[in-house]
Amino acid sequence: MSQILLGAAGGIGQPLSLLLKNSPLVSQLTLYDIAHTPGVAADLSHIETRAQVTGHIGPDQLGAALKGCEVVVIPAGVPRKPGMTRDDLFNTNASIVATLTDACARNCPEAMLCIISNPVNSTVPIASEVLKKHGVYNPNRVFGVTTLDIVRANTFVAELKGLDPARVNVPVVGGHAGKTIIPLISQCTPKVEFPVDTLTALTGRIQEAGTEVVKAKAGAGSATLSMAYAGARFTFSLLDAMNGKEGVVECSFVRSEETECKYFSTPLLLGKHGIEKNLGLGKLSAFEEKLVADAMGELKGSIKKGEDFVLNMK
């Protein structure tokens, strides 16, 4: 599969490039950024795996880089600093995602789009509206990568229960910011149970785990290594499904009819053409139903903010 990473020289882009280069699923890895990409590409190209790596730099080279790409991963944008919410990134990252999606619409309209750039709750609607303007929008091919929430939930549950995190699977639904992040601990496999105070604290930790890293990095950025891991995990699942592997399920923030929100993350069955089936919310506990209800207002606002941004674009 041919793949392009937009924002490949950044904090998430570099480790994500390394993980993608290391995978036998990737045959062509195209790296794009506004600076440093030729160096990153030269460095990665020495690794003894089959992916051919090319580096492209600046807007002039963007179109050519995208031509014929099957999967586009977008970690481009600025990271959070302490005291910032994901929404504080909106103005800068909204423009970046709109520009990059516009280039995708022109050069690889059939590609799968995996959006990592925050705030995901707004950048996915932005990408979707830009694709609609070009008449090439396919809701089964546009994904907001929320996988880090699932990875964190699996890790934190495993820590509390003394389990191997690789064997834990917690679906996380809703959105990808604060209280819109809704871990469905009641649907965890293997089955786990927590007293209500532990469950409340665990849910809060999963929701604010990004801020935990932002604070620990003390101004030097946000989650980059764990985000690169999660981005790679989602991308590999998508590539597996596109290659015909059956039963591949990942949660992702997508166009949805599952709730009153236009976009919502739920477990998705992935296939050759992107989303094969939305598996929906499943059975929720009363605690989780309240979390979903409490998230709706913020989620709708973030979605509308993204749509309005494209509506008002010059």
N, C-alpha and C positions, 0 to 999 in steps of 0.2 A: 504493500500500500504506500502511496505517496502522501506525505504529510508535511504541513507547514506550521511553524511556530511563529506567531506574530508577537514580538516583545521578547525575543530569544536571548538577548544579552542582559536582561534584568535579573533581579533577585530570585524570582521564580523561574524565569526563562532558562537560565544557565543550568541549574540542577535538573530541570524538566528535560532539557535537551539531552543531557547525559543519560537519563533514564530511558528516553526514547531511542537514542543511539544504541543502547545496550540490548534492545529488544529485537528478536528475530522477526517480529510482526511488521517491522518498518523497513521498507526497501529504499525509499528516498526520503531524506529529512532535509527540508528547506528551512533555513533560519532567516528571519527578517527582524530588523530593529532600526532605530534611527542612528545608532552608533555601535561600534565594537563588534558587529556581527562577523566580519571576515576573520577576525582573530579567534572568536569562539568556534567558528566553522573549521578553521585550520587545525585547531587543537583537537576537536572531536574527531576529525577525519582520520587521525592516526589510530583510532581504536579499532581493534581487530574483529569488528562485526560487519554484517553485510550492508547496512544502511549507507547509501551514498549521501554525503553531506555537502550542501552548498550554502554560502552566506550572502545575503543581499542587504544593502544599506540605503536608507533614505527613500522618500516618496517616489523618486524617478524609477526605482527598481522594484517597487511593490507589485505592479501589475504583472510583470514578467515572472516574478517569484510565485505568484498565485496560480498562474496558468496550469490548468489540468490537475490541481490538487484535489484529493478525495476527502481529506480530513484537515480542518483548520482549527488550531488550538490558539486561543487568545488570552495570554496572561499579561498583555501590555497595560501600562498605566502606572500611576503613582501609588505607593503603599501608605498605610496609616502611620501616624506618629502618635505618641501618648496623648490622650485627651480627645483624639479624633474618633468620630463614628465612621462607619463605612460610607454613610451618606455624605460626609464632609468631602469625600473624594469625587462627588458627583460631577462638578463642572469640568474638571480636567479629564476624567476618565470617560465621561459621556461623549465628549468630542472625539476622543481617541477611538472608542468602539464604533461610533458612527462612521468615521473616516475609513477604518479598516473593513467594516462590513460593506460599505459602499464599493470598495475595491473587490471584495469577494463576489458581490452581486454581478460585477462587470466581467470578472475573470474566471470564476469557478462557481457558477450559480447552483450547481448540483451538490456542492461539497457539504459534508457534515460540519457544523459550526459548534465548537465547544468553548463556551465563554467563562473565563476565570476572573476577568477584570471586575473589581468591585465598584459600586454596589450591584451585585448580581441581580437583586430584586428589580433594579431599574435598567441595567445594561442588556438583559435578555429582551425586554420589551423594545428597547432602542434598536437592537439588531433586527428584531422582527419587523418593526415599522420601516426601517431602511430597505429591507428585502422586499417588503410589500410595494414600496415606491417604484422599485425596479420590475415588479411583477414576477418575482422569482421566489416568493416566500413559500416554504414547505414546513409546516409546524413539526413534522416528524424528524426534521434534520437540524433543529436549533436547540441546543442544550445549555442550561446554566449549570456549571460544575459545582455541585454542593457536596461532593464526595468527602471533603475534609471533615464535614460534620459527622458523617457516618464513621469515618476512621477514628475520630476522637471519641465518639460514643462507644465504639467497640473497645477502645483502649481503656477508657475510664471504668466501664462496666467490668472488664476483665480484671483490672487492678483491685476493684472492690470485692470481687468474688474469687480471686486467686485462680482465674482461668487463663488459658492461652488466648491472647487477643486475636490471633489468626483464625480461631475457631468460633469467634463471637460475631453475630450479625444483628445489629440494631438498625431497623429502618428509621430514617429521619425525614420528616415531611415538612411542608410549608414553604419557607423561604430560606435565605442565607444571611440573616442579620438578626442578632439579639433575640427578642421574643418570637420572631417569625420562625426560628429554628425549633422544630418540635420532634424530639426523640420519642419514638414509640417503644418504650422499654417493655410494655406489656406484650409486644410482638417479638421480643428478642429470642433468637435461637443461640444456644440452648435457653430454655425458659429460666428466668431469674425473678426473684421477688425482693423488694426492699421495703422497709418501714417508710411511712409517708414523709418523715423529715429527711431521711437519706435520699429518697426519690426526688424531693424538692431541691435539695442541695445539688444532686447529681445533674438534674435537668438544667439548673442555673449554671453549673460549671460548663456543660456542653455548649450552652447558649453564649457564654462569655469567654470561651476558650481562646478565641482570637485575641481578645483584649489582654488575656493572661500573657500571651507571647509578646504583644506590643509593649506591655509594661516591662517585661523581663529584658527586652532588647533595648529599652531605655533610649528611644530616639533613633535607633539604628534600623528601623523598619518593622515589618510585621512577619507573619508566618510565611516563610519561603521554602524551607526544606520539606516540612510536612505537607505544604500545599503542592509542591512539585510531586511528591509521592502520590498524593490523592489525585492530582491531575493525570499522572501516568496511569494509575489504576483505572480511572474512568476511560481514558483513551484506549487502553489495552482491551477493556471489556467491549468497547464499541468496535474496535478492529476485529476482535474474535467473532462478534455477531455478524459483522459485514462479510467475514470469511465463511459464514455458514454454520458457525457453532450454535447449537441449540440451548435454550434455557438460560441465556445470559440476562441477569437482572441487575440493574443499578437504579438508585434514586437520582433524579435530576429535576431541576427547575425548568418546566416546559409549559407551553400553551396547553390549557387543561379545562376539562368540563367537570372535574371531580368535585369542585366546591364553587362558591359564588365568585371566587377570584379567577380572573382570566388566565393567570399563570400560577402554577402551584407545583411543588415538588412532591412526587410520590414514587413508589417503586415502578419501574418500567421494564417490560420485556423488550429487549433490543433484538433487531433483526438486520437483514441485508440492506434495508432501506431506512434504517434509523429506528424510530419507535414502532414496534410491532403491535404492542398492546399496553395501554396504561392499566396497571394492576390496582390502582385506586388506594384508598386509605385503609381498607380492611376494617376489622373490628377494633374500636377504640375503647379504652377505659374511660371512666368519668373524668379522671384527672387530665387525660389527653384531650378529651372533647373540649374541656375548658381552655386548654392551651391553644387549640385550633380557633376557638371563638375569639380569644383574646388577641390573636395574631392578625385577624382579618383587616382591621382598620389600617394598621401600619402597612400591611402588604399591599392593599388596594392603593394607598397613597403613593407608595414607591413605584408601583406599576404605572399609575397615571402620570407621575413625574417623568418617567422615561418616555411614555407615549407623547406627552406634551412637548418634550425636548425636540423630538423629530418633527412634530407638527409646526413648531416655531423656527425650525432651522432655515437659514437663508439658502 
